């Protein structure tokens, strides 16, 4: 039986009892890296996380195993108040999957140093590390409701600067960040839409895709009605 007192080894042993080769095959079809996967769904991992509760030291131990499910549990059960910039950057060295990146991004935006991580990760040329920066912006635009709008409007030049990165996991995150800033409220909407229209007219194919897709969502009647309300 697992619980809050379980160490990393005990949790791994429990995870192994839930191994599913069928789930591993399904994950691979969604672009999830499965070379060290056990095949446990994220909803089931979240249930386990609620049982074992937060433990920062144990989360670091779980991450070091390299096992997909252990790393997801590490993200779910670490304490953002205890996570250090060095630990966050250390985890980023291992990023090789959009799933891990996007889950970690949600954790990182809960830290007091999240904006420094965005700046560092955006300048990193590795695909999944750069994706982290824009996944963080996208997540923060939604979850950090008390953050001044100016914080997000100030990220628009960064979005523009990386809008020509053609790599799949980067361009989708850049687009996601742009759309989420634009959907935040009326103050953020106007400059985000203006950048979207500028990118939509770009001679660069990737920037043009990012812009056109963002314009489509940011100009939708449904969104405009919500912002007006």
Phi, psi and omega in degrees: 000132179264154179196185182302334182275355181295139174269177184301318181298319179294323179291318178299318179299319178294316180301321181297332178289345182255009184306138179221108178295327178296316178295323179299317178297320180294320179298318181301327180292340179261014176078017177274134180288123189240010184296336175232045181258153177257336176096039179250132183291157179296320175302321178290323176294323178294325175295318178296319180300321180293330180283316185277341176065174184287138175202105189296313181299318179292325178299319178297322177295318180297318180300317185296343179291335182079358181279134184309306184294325178294322180290323176296319177295325177301316180294317182292332190246002174281165181254114182299339178285340181257339181298134180260159176303322180295321179293318179298316179293325177297318177298320183298335177299336183261358186295125180214015184209136179301327183296312178296316181303310186291327177288317178295324180301320178296323177292313185299326182287353175273352182273157179288346184252022187299324182292328176293322177297318178303313182298316181293314184292325180296328181277350180280130186280350180290135189304311186282334176288315177297321177303322182304318181302313186279331172295324177294316178299315180300316181290318181296324180299332180267314192269332180269073188293334181272356180291137179300144178302329181301331178301317185278323176298326179291345177276350182298320175298327177294319177299315179296320182298330183251013183288349179260006176286112189278356184292134190310310187283342175278308186298325179292324179287322176299315177298317180299315179297316180298314180296318182291326175296315181295331181273353187299309179189180184295325181298317182279335187297313186299310179291329178292320178294321179298318177293321179301316180294322178297315180293325181298336179262007183290148174286345180279130185299317182292313179300321180296318178297313180302313182295313182297318180295319179292318178302318181302314181284318185286347178257002184292144180301321182299313180293316182299323178294320179294316180294324180292324180291000000 
